[in-house]
């Protein structure tokens, strides 16, 4: 398969779990308890939190590029999340089970292609997007709420 999905690393988010609720609010973040599954998709584990699990909802800059597409949005991070490392060609259930917005970018961080689809079609779409040699990476978002979900590259790239 010519794609690999990447989760966010957990290390940058670890200090947040030690903060008080007031300190989180001061940062624009919130501690929440998952009350449904699905509903709280963690961007580190690429899995939905179980009901009763603690998550942090925060604003995250997932596209730091110096282009018109620089962007940030809300994400969830589970309290004891371990970074997922999907195998090449693997689509985690948290992505396969949602309506997704998928955006292919070139090396200059400009959009080359974009599509909205059910997650069950993500693997085929990523294959198609990476068949274009001008595609450098792909961002995957949850279409309904617009939240960043994951990044995809060709295997061996980050």
MIROGU-441858 format. One record per atom (N, C-alpha, C, O): residue in one letter; x, y, z. Coordinates in nm, 2 decimals, decimal comma, m for minus. Layout:
REM MIROGU-441858
[A; [X; Y; Z]],
...
REM end
This chain:
REM MIROGU-441858
[X; [0,08; m0,12; 0,00]],
[X; [0,00; 0,00; 0,00]],
[X; [0,09; 0,13; 0,00]],
[X; [0,19; 0,13; 0,07]],
[X; [0,05; 0,23; m0,08]],
[X; [0,14; 0,35; m0,08]],
[X; [0,10; 0,46; 0,02]],
[X; [0,13; 0,57; m0,01]],
[X; [0,04; 0,42; 0,13]],
[X; [0,02; 0,52; 0,23]],
[X; [0,04; 0,47; 0,37]],
[X; [0,03; 0,35; 0,40]],
[X; [0,06; 0,56; 0,47]],
[X; [0,07; 0,53; 0,61]],
[X; [0,01; 0,64; 0,69]],
[X; [0,04; 0,76; 0,66]],
[X; [m0,08; 0,61; 0,78]],
[X; [m0,14; 0,71; 0,86]],
[X; [m0,06; 0,73; 0,99]],
[X; [m0,02; 0,63; 1,05]],
[X; [m0,05; 0,85; 1,03]],
[X; [0,03; 0,89; 1,15]],
[X; [m0,05; 0,95; 1,26]],
[X; [m0,13; 1,05; 1,23]],
[X; [m0,04; 0,91; 1,38]],
[X; [m0,10; 0,97; 1,49]],
[X; [m0,01; 1,08; 1,55]],
[X; [0,11; 1,08; 1,52]],
[X; [m0,07; 1,17; 1,63]],
[X; [0,01; 1,27; 1,69]],
[X; [0,09; 1,20; 1,81]],
[X; [0,04; 1,11; 1,87]],
[X; [0,21; 1,25; 1,84]],
[X; [0,29; 1,20; 1,95]],
[X; [0,23; 1,24; 2,08]],
[X; [0,17; 1,35; 2,08]],
[X; [0,24; 1,17; 2,19]],
[X; [0,17; 1,20; 2,31]],
[X; [0,25; 1,30; 2,40]],
[X; [0,19; 1,38; 2,47]],
[X; [0,38; 1,30; 2,38]],
[X; [0,47; 1,38; 2,47]],
[X; [0,43; 1,53; 2,48]],
[X; [0,42; 1,58; 2,60]],
[X; [0,39; 1,60; 2,38]],
[X; [0,35; 1,74; 2,39]],
[X; [0,23; 1,76; 2,48]],
[X; [0,21; 1,87; 2,53]],
[X; [0,15; 1,66; 2,49]],
[X; [0,02; 1,67; 2,56]],
[X; [0,03; 1,62; 2,71]],
[X; [m0,06; 1,65; 2,79]],
[X; [0,13; 1,55; 2,74]],
[X; [0,14; 1,49; 2,88]],
[X; [0,13; 1,60; 2,99]],
[X; [0,06; 1,57; 3,09]],
[X; [0,19; 1,72; 2,98]],
[X; [0,18; 1,81; 3,09]],
[X; [0,03; 1,86; 3,11]],
[X; [0,00; 1,90; 3,22]],
[X; [m0,05; 1,86; 3,01]],
[X; [m0,19; 1,90; 3,02]],
[X; [m0,26; 1,82; 3,12]],
[X; [m0,35; 1,88; 3,20]],
[X; [m0,24; 1,69; 3,13]],
[X; [m0,31; 1,61; 3,22]],
[X; [m0,29; 1,64; 3,37]],
[X; [m0,37; 1,60; 3,46]],
[X; [m0,18; 1,70; 3,40]],
[X; [m0,14; 1,74; 3,54]],
[X; [m0,20; 1,88; 3,58]],
[X; [m0,19; 1,91; 3,70]],
[X; [m0,26; 1,95; 3,48]],
[X; [m0,31; 2,08; 3,51]],
[X; [m0,45; 2,07; 3,58]],
[X; [m0,52; 1,98; 3,56]],
[X; [m0,48; 2,17; 3,66]],
[X; [m0,61; 2,18; 3,71]],
[X; [m0,71; 2,22; 3,60]],
[X; [m0,67; 2,27; 3,50]],
[X; [m0,84; 2,20; 3,63]],
[X; [m0,94; 2,24; 3,53]],
[X; [m0,93; 2,39; 3,50]],
[X; [m0,95; 2,43; 3,39]],
[X; [m0,91; 2,47; 3,60]],
[X; [m0,90; 2,61; 3,59]],
[X; [m0,78; 2,65; 3,50]],
[X; [m0,79; 2,74; 3,41]],
[X; [m0,67; 2,58; 3,52]],
[X; [m0,55; 2,61; 3,44]],
[X; [m0,57; 2,57; 3,29]],
[X; [m0,53; 2,64; 3,20]],
[X; [m0,65; 2,46; 3,27]],
[X; [m0,68; 2,42; 3,13]],
[X; [m0,77; 2,52; 3,07]],
[X; [m0,75; 2,56; 2,95]],
[X; [m0,87; 2,57; 3,14]],
[X; [m0,96; 2,67; 3,08]],
[X; [m0,88; 2,80; 3,04]],
[X; [m0,91; 2,86; 2,94]],
[X; [m0,78; 2,84; 3,13]],
[X; [m0,70; 2,95; 3,10]],
[X; [m0,62; 2,93; 2,97]],
[X; [m0,59; 3,03; 2,90]],
[X; [m0,59; 2,81; 2,93]],
[X; [m0,52; 2,78; 2,81]],
[X; [m0,62; 2,76; 2,69]],
[X; [m0,58; 2,73; 2,58]],
[X; [m0,75; 2,76; 2,72]],
[X; [m0,85; 2,74; 2,61]],
[X; [m0,88; 2,59; 2,60]],
[X; [m0,94; 2,55; 2,49]],
[X; [m0,85; 2,51; 2,69]],
[X; [m0,87; 2,37; 2,68]],
[X; [m0,97; 2,32; 2,79]],
[X; [m1,00; 2,40; 2,88]],
[X; [m1,02; 2,20; 2,78]],
[X; [m1,12; 2,15; 2,88]],
[X; [m1,09; 2,00; 2,90]],
[X; [m1,06; 1,93; 2,81]],
[X; [m1,11; 1,97; 3,03]],
[X; [m1,10; 1,82; 3,07]],
[X; [m1,25; 1,78; 3,06]],
[X; [m1,34; 1,84; 3,10]],
[X; [m1,26; 1,66; 3,00]],
[X; [m1,40; 1,61; 2,98]],
[X; [m1,40; 1,46; 3,01]],
[X; [m1,29; 1,39; 3,01]],
[X; [m1,51; 1,40; 3,04]],
[X; [m1,53; 1,26; 3,06]],
[X; [m1,61; 1,21; 2,94]],
[X; [m1,72; 1,26; 2,92]],
[X; [m1,56; 1,11; 2,87]],
[X; [m1,64; 1,05; 2,76]],
[X; [m1,77; 0,99; 2,81]],
[X; [m1,77; 0,92; 2,91]],
[X; [m1,87; 1,03; 2,74]],
[X; [m2,00; 0,97; 2,78]],
[X; [m2,07; 0,89; 2,68]],
[X; [m2,18; 0,84; 2,69]],
[X; [m2,00; 0,87; 2,57]],
[X; [m2,05; 0,78; 2,46]],
[X; [m1,93; 0,73; 2,38]],
[X; [m1,82; 0,79; 2,38]],
[X; [m1,96; 0,62; 2,31]],
[X; [m1,86; 0,57; 2,22]],
[X; [m1,93; 0,52; 2,09]],
[X; [m2,02; 0,43; 2,10]],
[X; [m1,90; 0,57; 1,98]],
[X; [m1,79; 0,67; 1,95]],
[X; [m1,84; 0,81; 1,99]],
[X; [m1,95; 0,84; 2,03]],
[X; [m1,74; 0,90; 1,99]],
[X; [m1,77; 1,04; 2,02]],
[X; [m1,66; 1,12; 2,07]],
[X; [m1,66; 1,25; 2,06]],
[X; [m1,55; 1,06; 2,12]],
[X; [m1,43; 1,13; 2,17]],
[X; [m1,31; 1,06; 2,11]],
[X; [m1,24; 0,99; 2,18]],
[X; [m1,28; 1,09; 1,98]],
[X; [m1,17; 1,02; 1,91]],
[X; [m1,03; 1,08; 1,95]],
[X; [m1,01; 1,20; 1,92]],
[X; [m0,95; 1,01; 2,00]],
[X; [m0,81; 1,05; 2,05]],
[X; [m0,72; 1,06; 1,93]],
[X; [m0,72; 0,96; 1,85]],
[X; [m0,65; 1,17; 1,91]],
[X; [m0,56; 1,19; 1,80]],
[X; [m0,42; 1,12; 1,82]],
[X; [m0,34; 1,12; 1,73]],
[X; [m0,40; 1,08; 1,95]],
[X; [m0,27; 1,01; 1,98]],
[X; [m0,29; 0,86; 1,96]],
[X; [m0,21; 0,79; 1,89]],
[X; [m0,39; 0,80; 2,01]],
[X; [m0,42; 0,66; 2,00]],
[X; [m0,49; 0,62; 1,88]],
[X; [m0,50; 0,50; 1,84]],
[X; [m0,55; 0,72; 1,81]],
[X; [m0,64; 0,69; 1,69]],
[X; [m0,75; 0,59; 1,73]],
[X; [m0,79; 0,51; 1,65]],
[X; [m0,80; 0,61; 1,85]],
[X; [m0,91; 0,52; 1,90]],
[X; [m1,01; 0,61; 1,98]],
[X; [m0,97; 0,71; 2,04]],
[X; [m1,13; 0,57; 1,98]],
[X; [m1,23; 0,65; 2,06]],
[X; [m1,22; 0,61; 2,21]],
[X; [m1,19; 0,50; 2,24]],
[X; [m1,23; 0,71; 2,29]],
[X; [m1,23; 0,69; 2,43]],
[X; [m1,35; 0,61; 2,47]],
[X; [m1,45; 0,63; 2,42]],
[X; [m1,33; 0,53; 2,57]],
[X; [m1,44; 0,45; 2,63]],
[X; [m1,52; 0,54; 2,72]],
[X; [m1,46; 0,63; 2,78]],
[X; [m1,65; 0,52; 2,74]],
[X; [m1,73; 0,60; 2,84]],
[X; [m1,66; 0,59; 2,97]],
[X; [m1,63; 0,48; 3,02]],
[X; [m1,65; 0,71; 3,04]],
[X; [m1,59; 0,72; 3,17]],
[X; [m1,44; 0,75; 3,16]],
[X; [m1,39; 0,79; 3,26]],
[X; [m1,38; 0,75; 3,04]],
[X; [m1,24; 0,78; 3,03]],
[X; [m1,23; 0,93; 3,02]],
[X; [m1,31; 1,00; 2,97]],
[X; [m1,12; 0,98; 3,08]],
[X; [m1,09; 1,13; 3,08]],
[X; [m1,01; 1,17; 2,95]],
[X; [m0,92; 1,10; 2,91]],
[X; [m1,06; 1,28; 2,89]],
[X; [m0,99; 1,33; 2,77]],
[X; [m0,97; 1,48; 2,79]],
[X; [m1,04; 1,54; 2,87]],
[X; [m0,87; 1,53; 2,72]],
[X; [m0,85; 1,68; 2,71]],
[X; [m0,89; 1,72; 2,57]],
[X; [m0,85; 1,67; 2,47]],
[X; [m0,98; 1,82; 2,57]],
[X; [m1,02; 1,89; 2,44]],
[X; [m0,94; 2,02; 2,43]],
[X; [m0,95; 2,10; 2,52]],
[X; [m0,86; 2,03; 2,33]],
[X; [m0,78; 2,15; 2,31]],
[X; [m0,77; 2,19; 2,17]],
[X; [m0,80; 2,11; 2,08]],
[X; [m0,72; 2,31; 2,15]],
[X; [m0,70; 2,36; 2,02]],
[X; [m0,55; 2,33; 1,98]],
[X; [m0,46; 2,35; 2,06]],
[X; [m0,53; 2,27; 1,86]],
[X; [m0,40; 2,22; 1,82]],
[X; [m0,37; 2,27; 1,68]],
[X; [m0,45; 2,26; 1,59]],
[X; [m0,25; 2,32; 1,66]],
[X; [m0,20; 2,36; 1,53]],
[X; [m0,15; 2,24; 1,46]],
[X; [m0,03; 2,20; 1,48]],
[X; [m0,23; 2,18; 1,37]],
[X; [m0,19; 2,06; 1,30]],
[X; [m0,12; 2,10; 1,16]],
[X; [m0,06; 2,01; 1,10]],
[X; [m0,14; 2,22; 1,12]],
[X; [m0,09; 2,26; 0,99]],
[X; [m0,01; 2,39; 1,01]],
[X; [m0,06; 2,50; 0,99]],
[X; [0,12; 2,38; 1,06]],
[X; [0,20; 2,50; 1,09]],
[X; [0,27; 2,56; 0,97]],
[X; [0,35; 2,65; 0,98]],
[X; [0,23; 2,52; 0,85]],
[X; [0,30; 2,56; 0,73]],
[X; [0,28; 2,71; 0,71]],
[X; [0,18; 2,77; 0,74]],
[X; [0,38; 2,78; 0,65]],
[X; [0,37; 2,92; 0,61]],
[X; [0,30; 2,93; 0,48]],
[X; [0,37; 2,96; 0,38]],
[X; [0,17; 2,89; 0,47]],
[X; [0,10; 2,90; 0,35]],
[X; [m0,04; 2,95; 0,39]],
[X; [m0,07; 2,96; 0,51]],
[X; [m0,13; 2,98; 0,29]],
[X; [m0,26; 3,02; 0,32]],
[X; [m0,34; 2,91; 0,40]],
[X; [m0,45; 2,93; 0,45]],
[X; [m0,29; 2,79; 0,40]],
[X; [m0,36; 2,67; 0,46]],
[X; [m0,31; 2,64; 0,60]],
[X; [m0,35; 2,54; 0,66]],
[X; [m0,23; 2,73; 0,66]],
[X; [m0,20; 2,72; 0,80]],
[X; [m0,33; 2,71; 0,88]],
[X; [m0,42; 2,78; 0,86]],
[X; [m0,33; 2,61; 0,97]],
[X; [m0,46; 2,58; 1,04]],
[X; [m0,44; 2,52; 1,18]],
[X; [m0,34; 2,46; 1,21]],
[X; [m0,55; 2,54; 1,26]],
[X; [m0,56; 2,48; 1,39]],
[X; [m0,70; 2,45; 1,42]],
[X; [m0,79; 2,52; 1,36]],
[X; [m0,73; 2,35; 1,50]],
[X; [m0,87; 2,31; 1,53]],
[X; [m0,86; 2,23; 1,66]],
[X; [m0,76; 2,19; 1,71]],
[X; [m0,98; 2,20; 1,71]],
[X; [m1,00; 2,12; 1,83]],
[X; [m0,96; 1,97; 1,80]],
[X; [m0,98; 1,91; 1,70]],
[X; [m0,90; 1,91; 1,91]],
[X; [m0,87; 1,77; 1,91]],
[X; [m0,89; 1,72; 2,05]],
[X; [m0,89; 1,79; 2,15]],
[X; [m0,92; 1,58; 2,06]],
[X; [m0,92; 1,52; 2,19]],
[X; [m0,79; 1,44; 2,20]],
[X; [m0,74; 1,38; 2,11]],
[X; [m0,75; 1,43; 2,33]],
[X; [m0,63; 1,34; 2,37]],
[X; [m0,67; 1,27; 2,49]],
[X; [m0,71; 1,33; 2,59]],
[X; [m0,67; 1,14; 2,49]],
[X; [m0,70; 1,06; 2,61]],
[X; [m0,59; 1,07; 2,71]],
[X; [m0,48; 1,09; 2,68]],
[X; [m0,63; 1,06; 2,84]],
[X; [m0,54; 1,08; 2,95]],
[X; [m0,42; 0,98; 2,95]],
[X; [m0,31; 1,02; 2,97]],
[X; [m0,44; 0,86; 2,92]],
[X; [m0,33; 0,76; 2,92]],
[X; [m0,31; 0,70; 2,78]],
[X; [m0,29; 0,58; 2,76]],
[X; [m0,31; 0,79; 2,68]],
[X; [m0,30; 0,75; 2,54]],
[X; [m0,16; 0,70; 2,51]],
[X; [m0,06; 0,76; 2,56]],
[X; [m0,15; 0,60; 2,44]],
[X; [m0,03; 0,55; 2,38]],
[X; [m0,03; 0,58; 2,23]],
[X; [m0,13; 0,55; 2,17]],
[X; [0,07; 0,63; 2,17]],
[X; [0,07; 0,67; 2,03]],
[X; [0,05; 0,55; 1,94]],
[X; [0,12; 0,44; 1,96]],
[X; [m0,05; 0,56; 1,86]],
[X; [m0,07; 0,45; 1,76]],
[X; [0,03; 0,46; 1,65]],
[X; [0,08; 0,57; 1,61]],
[X; [0,06; 0,34; 1,59]],
[X; [0,15; 0,33; 1,48]],
[X; [0,09; 0,24; 1,38]],
[X; [0,13; 0,13; 1,36]],
[X; [m0,01; 0,29; 1,30]],
[X; [m0,08; 0,20; 1,21]],
[X; [0,02; 0,15; 1,10]],
[X; [0,11; 0,22; 1,06]],
[X; [0,01; 0,03; 1,06]],
[X; [0,09; m0,03; 0,96]],
[X; [0,06; 0,04; 0,82]],
[X; [m0,05; 0,09; 0,81]],
[X; [0,16; 0,03; 0,73]],
[X; [0,13; 0,08; 0,60]],
[X; [0,00; 0,02; 0,54]],
[X; [m0,02; m0,10; 0,55]],
[X; [m0,09; 0,10; 0,49]],
[X; [m0,22; 0,05; 0,43]],
[X; [m0,33; 0,03; 0,53]],
[X; [m0,44; 0,00; 0,50]],
[X; [m0,30; 0,05; 0,66]],
[X; [m0,40; 0,03; 0,77]],
[X; [m0,48; 0,15; 0,80]],
[X; [m0,42; 0,26; 0,81]],
[X; [m0,61; 0,14; 0,81]],
[X; [m0,70; 0,25; 0,84]],
[X; [m0,76; 0,22; 0,98]],
[X; [m0,84; 0,12; 0,99]],
[X; [m0,73; 0,29; 1,08]],
[X; [m0,79; 0,27; 1,21]],
[X; [m0,94; 0,28; 1,21]],
[X; [m1,00; 0,36; 1,13]],
[X; [m1,01; 0,21; 1,30]],
[X; [m1,15; 0,21; 1,31]],
[X; [m1,21; 0,35; 1,33]],
[X; [m1,31; 0,39; 1,28]],
[X; [m1,14; 0,43; 1,41]],
[X; [m1,18; 0,57; 1,44]],
[X; [m1,19; 0,65; 1,32]],
[X; [m1,27; 0,75; 1,32]],
[X; [m1,12; 0,62; 1,21]],
[X; [m1,13; 0,69; 1,09]],
[X; [m1,23; 0,62; 0,99]],
[X; [m1,31; 0,68; 0,92]],
[X; [m1,22; 0,49; 0,99]],
[X; [m1,31; 0,41; 0,90]],
[X; [m1,45; 0,42; 0,93]],
[X; [m1,54; 0,40; 0,84]],
[X; [m1,49; 0,46; 1,05]],
[X; [m1,63; 0,47; 1,09]],
[X; [m1,69; 0,61; 1,09]],
[X; [m1,80; 0,63; 1,14]],
[X; [m1,62; 0,70; 1,03]],
[X; [m1,67; 0,84; 1,03]],
[X; [m1,67; 0,90; 0,89]],
[X; [m1,61; 0,85; 0,80]],
[X; [m1,76; 1,00; 0,87]],
[X; [m1,75; 1,08; 0,75]],
[X; [m1,63; 1,17; 0,76]],
[X; [m1,61; 1,24; 0,86]],
[X; [m1,55; 1,17; 0,65]],
[X; [m1,42; 1,24; 0,66]],
[X; [m1,41; 1,34; 0,55]],
[X; [m1,47; 1,33; 0,44]],
[X; [m1,33; 1,44; 0,58]],
[X; [m1,28; 1,54; 0,48]],
[X; [m1,13; 1,51; 0,46]],
[X; [m1,06; 1,51; 0,56]],
[X; [m1,09; 1,49; 0,34]],
[X; [m0,95; 1,45; 0,32]],
[X; [m0,89; 1,55; 0,22]],
[X; [m0,94; 1,58; 0,11]],
[X; [m0,77; 1,60; 0,26]],
[X; [m0,71; 1,71; 0,18]],
[X; [m0,56; 1,67; 0,15]],
[X; [m0,48; 1,65; 0,24]],
[X; [m0,53; 1,67; 0,02]],
[X; [m0,39; 1,64; m0,03]],
[X; [m0,32; 1,77; m0,05]],
[X; [m0,37; 1,86; m0,10]],
[X; [m0,19; 1,77; 0,00]],
[X; [m0,11; 1,89; m0,01]],
[X; [0,02; 1,86; m0,09]],
[X; [0,06; 1,74; m0,09]],
[X; [0,07; 1,96; m0,15]],
[X; [0,20; 1,94; m0,22]],
[X; [0,31; 1,99; m0,13]],
[X; [0,29; 2,02; m0,01]],
[X; [0,43; 1,99; m0,18]],
[X; [0,55; 2,02; m0,10]],
[X; [0,56; 2,16; m0,06]],
[X; [0,63; 2,20; 0,03]],
[X; [0,48; 2,25; m0,12]],
[X; [0,47; 2,39; m0,08]],
[X; [0,35; 2,41; 0,01]],
[X; [0,31; 2,53; 0,03]],
[X; [0,29; 2,31; 0,06]],
[X; [0,18; 2,31; 0,16]],
[X; [0,05; 2,38; 0,09]],
[X; [m0,02; 2,45; 0,16]],
[X; [0,03; 2,35; m0,03]],
[X; [m0,08; 2,40; m0,10]],
[X; [m0,17; 2,28; m0,14]],
[X; [m0,12; 2,17; m0,17]],
[X; [m0,30; 2,30; m0,13]],
[X; [m0,40; 2,19; m0,16]],
[X; [m0,39; 2,15; m0,31]],
[X; [m0,40; 2,24; m0,39]],
[X; [m0,38; 2,02; m0,33]],
[X; [m0,38; 1,97; m0,47]],
[X; [m0,52; 1,90; m0,50]],
[X; [m0,56; 1,91; m0,61]],
[X; [m0,58; 1,85; m0,39]],
[X; [m0,70; 1,77; m0,41]],
[X; [m0,77; 1,76; m0,28]],
[X; [m0,71; 1,78; m0,17]],
[X; [m0,90; 1,75; m0,28]],
[X; [m0,98; 1,73; m0,16]],
[X; [m1,11; 1,65; m0,19]],
[X; [m1,16; 1,66; m0,30]],
[X; [m1,15; 1,58; m0,09]],
[X; [m1,27; 1,50; m0,10]],
[X; [m1,34; 1,48; 0,03]],
[X; [m1,27; 1,48; 0,14]],
[X; [m1,47; 1,46; 0,03]],
[X; [m1,54; 1,42; 0,15]],
[X; [m1,60; 1,28; 0,12]],
[X; [m1,66; 1,25; 0,01]],
[X; [m1,58; 1,18; 0,21]],
[X; [m1,63; 1,05; 0,19]],
[X; [m1,65; 0,97; 0,32]],
[X; [m1,59; 1,02; 0,43]],
[X; [m1,72; 0,86; 0,32]],
[X; [m1,73; 0,78; 0,43]],
[X; [m1,59; 0,71; 0,45]],
[X; [m1,52; 0,68; 0,36]],
[X; [m1,55; 0,69; 0,58]],
[X; [m1,42; 0,64; 0,61]],
[X; [m1,39; 0,50; 0,55]],
[X; [m1,27; 0,47; 0,54]],
[X; [m1,49; 0,43; 0,52]],
[X; [m1,47; 0,30; 0,46]],
[X; [m1,40; 0,31; 0,33]],
[X; [m1,34; 0,21; 0,28]],
[X; [m1,41; 0,42; 0,26]],
[X; [m1,34; 0,44; 0,14]],
[X; [m1,21; 0,51; 0,14]],
[X; [m1,15; 0,55; 0,04]],
[X; [m1,16; 0,53; 0,27]],
[X; [m1,04; 0,61; 0,29]],
[X; [m0,92; 0,55; 0,22]],
[X; [m0,84; 0,62; 0,16]],
[X; [m0,90; 0,42; 0,24]],
[X; [m0,78; 0,35; 0,18]],
[X; [m0,77; 0,37; 0,03]],
[X; [m0,67; 0,40; m0,02]],
[X; [m0,88; 0,35; m0,04]],
[X; [m0,88; 0,37; m0,19]],
[X; [m0,85; 0,51; m0,22]],
[X; [m0,78; 0,54; m0,32]],
[X; [m0,91; 0,61; m0,15]],
[X; [m0,88; 0,75; m0,18]],
[X; [m0,74; 0,79; m0,16]],
[X; [m0,68; 0,86; m0,24]],
[X; [m0,68; 0,74; m0,04]],
[X; [m0,54; 0,77; m0,02]],
[X; [m0,45; 0,70; m0,13]],
[X; [m0,35; 0,77; m0,17]],
[X; [m0,48; 0,58; m0,17]],
[X; [m0,41; 0,52; m0,28]],
[X; [m0,41; 0,62; m0,41]],
[X; [m0,31; 0,64; m0,47]],
[X; [m0,53; 0,67; m0,44]],
[X; [m0,55; 0,76; m0,55]],
[X; [m0,47; 0,89; m0,53]],
[X; [m0,40; 0,93; m0,62]],
[X; [m0,48; 0,95; m0,41]],
[X; [m0,41; 1,07; m0,39]],
[X; [m0,26; 1,06; m0,40]],
[X; [m0,19; 1,14; m0,45]],
[X; [m0,21; 0,95; m0,34]],
[X; [m0,06; 0,93; m0,35]],
[X; [m0,01; 0,87; m0,48]],
[X; [0,11; 0,87; m0,50]],
[X; [m0,10; 0,84; m0,57]],
[X; [m0,06; 0,80; m0,71]],
[X; [m0,02; 0,93; m0,78]],
[X; [0,06; 0,92; m0,88]],
[X; [m0,06; 1,04; m0,73]],
[X; [m0,02; 1,17; m0,79]],
[X; [0,12; 1,20; m0,73]],
[X; [0,13; 1,23; m0,61]],
[X; [0,22; 1,21; m0,81]],
[X; [0,36; 1,24; m0,76]],
[X; [0,37; 1,37; m0,69]],
[X; [0,46; 1,39; m0,62]],
[X; [0,28; 1,46; m0,72]],
[X; [0,28; 1,60; m0,66]],
[X; [0,23; 1,60; m0,52]],
[X; [0,24; 1,70; m0,45]],
[X; [0,16; 1,49; m0,47]],
[X; [0,11; 1,49; m0,34]],
[X; [0,22; 1,46; m0,24]],
[X; [0,29; 1,35; m0,25]],
[X; [0,24; 1,55; m0,14]],
[X; [0,35; 1,53; m0,04]],
[X; [0,29; 1,46; 0,08]],
[X; [0,36; 1,38; 0,14]],
[X; [0,17; 1,50; 0,12]],
[X; [0,11; 1,45; 0,24]],
[X; [m0,04; 1,48; 0,23]],
[X; [m0,09; 1,55; 0,15]],
[X; [m0,12; 1,41; 0,32]],
[X; [m0,26; 1,43; 0,33]],
[X; [m0,31; 1,45; 0,47]],
[X; [m0,26; 1,38; 0,56]],
[X; [m0,40; 1,54; 0,49]],
[X; [m0,46; 1,56; 0,62]],
[X; [m0,60; 1,50; 0,62]],
[X; [m0,67; 1,52; 0,52]],
[X; [m0,64; 1,44; 0,72]],
[X; [m0,77; 1,37; 0,74]],
[X; [m0,84; 1,44; 0,85]],
[X; [m0,78; 1,46; 0,96]],
[X; [m0,96; 1,48; 0,83]],
[X; [m1,05; 1,55; 0,93]],
[X; [m1,18; 1,48; 0,94]],
[X; [m1,23; 1,42; 0,85]],
[X; [m1,24; 1,49; 1,06]],
[X; [m1,38; 1,45; 1,08]],
[X; [m1,46; 1,56; 1,01]],
[X; [m1,46; 1,67; 1,05]],
[X; [m1,54; 1,52; 0,91]],
[X; [m1,61; 1,62; 0,83]],
[X; [m1,72; 1,69; 0,91]],
[X; [m1,74; 1,81; 0,89]],
[X; [m1,79; 1,62; 0,99]],
[X; [m1,90; 1,68; 1,06]],
[X; [m1,86; 1,80; 1,16]],
[X; [m1,92; 1,90; 1,16]],
[X; [m1,76; 1,77; 1,24]],
[X; [m1,72; 1,88; 1,33]],
[X; [m1,59; 1,95; 1,28]],
[X; [m1,55; 2,05; 1,34]],
[X; [m1,53; 1,90; 1,18]],
[X; [m1,41; 1,97; 1,12]],
[X; [m1,28; 1,94; 1,19]],
[X; [m1,18; 2,00; 1,15]],
[X; [m1,28; 1,86; 1,30]],
[X; [m1,16; 1,84; 1,38]],
[X; [m1,06; 1,76; 1,30]],
[X; [m1,09; 1,67; 1,22]],
[X; [m0,93; 1,80; 1,32]],
[X; [m0,82; 1,73; 1,26]],
[X; [m0,82; 1,59; 1,32]],
[X; [m0,84; 1,57; 1,44]],
[X; [m0,79; 1,49; 1,23]],
[X; [m0,79; 1,35; 1,28]],
[X; [m0,65; 1,28; 1,27]],
[X; [m0,61; 1,22; 1,36]],
[X; [m0,59; 1,30; 1,15]],
[X; [m0,46; 1,23; 1,13]],
[X; [m0,39; 1,29; 1,01]],
[X; [m0,45; 1,36; 0,93]],
[X; [m0,27; 1,25; 0,99]],
[X; [m0,19; 1,28; 0,87]],
[X; [m0,15; 1,15; 0,80]],
[X; [m0,13; 1,05; 0,87]],
[X; [m0,14; 1,15; 0,67]],
[X; [m0,10; 1,04; 0,60]],
[X; [0,01; 1,08; 0,51]],
[X; [0,01; 1,19; 0,45]],
[X; [0,11; 0,99; 0,49]],
[X; [0,22; 1,00; 0,40]],
[X; [0,24; 0,87; 0,32]],
[X; [0,17; 0,78; 0,34]],
[X; [0,34; 0,88; 0,23]],
[X; [0,38; 0,75; 0,17]],
[X; [0,46; 0,68; 0,28]],
[X; [0,52; 0,74; 0,37]],
[X; [0,46; 0,54; 0,28]],
[X; [0,54; 0,47; 0,39]],
[X; [0,68; 0,52; 0,39]],
[X; [0,75; 0,54; 0,29]],
[X; [0,73; 0,53; 0,51]],
[X; [0,87; 0,57; 0,53]],
[X; [0,89; 0,72; 0,54]],
[X; [1,00; 0,77; 0,58]],
[X; [0,79; 0,80; 0,51]],
[X; [0,79; 0,95; 0,52]],
[X; [0,71; 0,99; 0,64]],
[X; [0,63; 0,91; 0,70]],
[X; [0,74; 1,11; 0,69]],
[X; [0,66; 1,16; 0,81]],
[X; [0,59; 1,29; 0,77]],
[X; [0,52; 1,35; 0,86]],
REM end
